[in-house]
Amino acid sequence: MNVAELQLHQAIDSITDGAKLEAIYTLLQKSEGPHKKMSMDESVEAIDESRKQIEKGDFLSNEDLEKESKNW
């Protein structure tokens, strides 16, 4: 078991709120969802691309996002 798996197990084991545990279980059950799982390389590539977009200023501020979301 790697460090991330161990930390996840410890975090889940420490939860005593039944509603939170049910919510986590529901999320895990639906983890297959419509989205394809990414490999580590794909994740790193996506993060690098996001950082480049941020450096170029290609993002929305919270204020702009709130304004835009009112039109949804």
Sequence and secondary structure as in RCSB ss.txt:
>XXXX:A:sequence
MNVAELQLHQAIDSITDGAKLEAIYTLLQKSEGPHKKMSMDESVEAIDESRKQIEKGDFLSNEDLEKESKNW
>XXXX:A:secstr
  HHHHHHHHHHHT   HHHHHHHHHHHHTTTSSS    HHHHHHHHHHHHHHHHTT S  HHHHHHHHTT 
